[in-house]
Amino acid sequence: MLLLALIAFVGLVLGVLLASLAKEELKAGKKYFVLLYKILLLLIIVYLLYLAEINIWLIGFVFGFVLAYFARNIYLFLGL
């Protein structure tokens, strides 16, 4: 467990170092970074809800709110 935490911390430090060295790459890939951030956040939320063994209806309710937060297009909910 300690090794896993150490690897995560080293990855964070190396990521910050890489970002400071390649600033022009961050500007070009910003939309992909934001998309990746949202997907990872959604996966973490779903995984934690699954581990908590909460009722399936509650998971669907939370998933709907998360989807509404990420998908701003109203037509998605209307089925048009």
N, C-alpha and C positions, 0 to 999 in steps of 0.2 A: 504494500500500500504506500509505503514511503517512497519507493522507487517511482511509482506512478505519479505522485505529487511532484517529485523532483523533475521528472520528464516534462510534465505540464508547465512547470515554472521555467525551465530552460527554454521550452518552445516559445513561451511568452517573451522572454528576454531576446531571443533570436529574432522573433517577429518584429519587435520594436527596432532592433538594430537594422534589420533588412528594410523596414519602412523608412528609416532615416537615410539609408544609402540610395534608395530608388524612389524618390519622390515623384518623378514623372510617370512611373508605372501606376502609382496610386490614383492619379487623376484619371488615367485612361480606364481603369478597371473599377471605378467607384460604384457604378450601378450593379456590377456583379458582386462586389463586396456586400452591398446592402441586401441584395437578393439572398446571398449565402447566409448572411446574418439572420434574416427573417426565417429562412428554412431551418437553420439550426435551432433557433428559439422555439419554433413550432415543434420540432422533433424532441427537444428536451422537455417541453411541457407535456406532450403526449406520453413520453416515456415515464415521467414522474407520476402522472396520473395513473398509468397502468400499474406501476409498482405500489401505489398507495391502495390498490384494490377498492377503488371507489365505484359506486354504482355506474353502470354503463350510460344511463340517462344523463348523469352529471358530466361525464366525459364528453358526451355529445353537445351538451349545453355550453361547456367551456370551449370546445372546438368551434362551435358556431360564433362565439364572441371573438375568438382569435382570428377566425376567417374573416369576420366583419372588419376587424382592425386592419388586416393586411390587404384585403380586396376592397377597394373603395368603390368599385363599379357596382351600382345598384342593380343592373340588369342581370348580374350573376344570381341574385336572390330571387328575382322575378321569373327566371327561366326563359328570358327573351333572347 
